[in-house]
Amino acid sequence: MQKFFGEEMDAIEVIVLLDVGGLEDKEKFEKHVKKEGFKIVEGEEFVYTAKSSTTTFSTKAYILEVFRKGLQKNKFNDANLIFLLNETPYPTYFYDKTTNDFELAEVEK
């Protein structure tokens, strides 16, 4: 999977918001996501930004993979993830401990 890159003219602006309960080692988690190209938003709890030069589909898959691996390196109670690509919000994902992966949250009608 391609990593996120710096200042590209057609780069996708990424904002990721993670709602995680009972995370054992925040420093270890954030070291992982920073290594994978995300920047911590100062003054915000579990909010990250990045730029991607890949397609929106690849970017979405990369986000889910990076945050899944970061959580798997840690102990936590529960986690929900939402992200925006070029200011377009994507559906909420929740971390399912039975599948050890992010699953799409069901939309309430």
Salt bridges, closest charged atoms under 4 A:
GLU7 OE1 - LYS51 NZ 2.97
GLU13 OE2 - LYS51 NZ 3.18
GLU36 OE2 - LYS35 NZ 3.86
GLU45 OE2 - LYS26 NZ 3.00
GLU65 OE2 - ARG68 NH2 2.71
GLU65 OE2 - LYS69 NZ 3.32
ASP101 OD1 - ARG68 NE 3.70
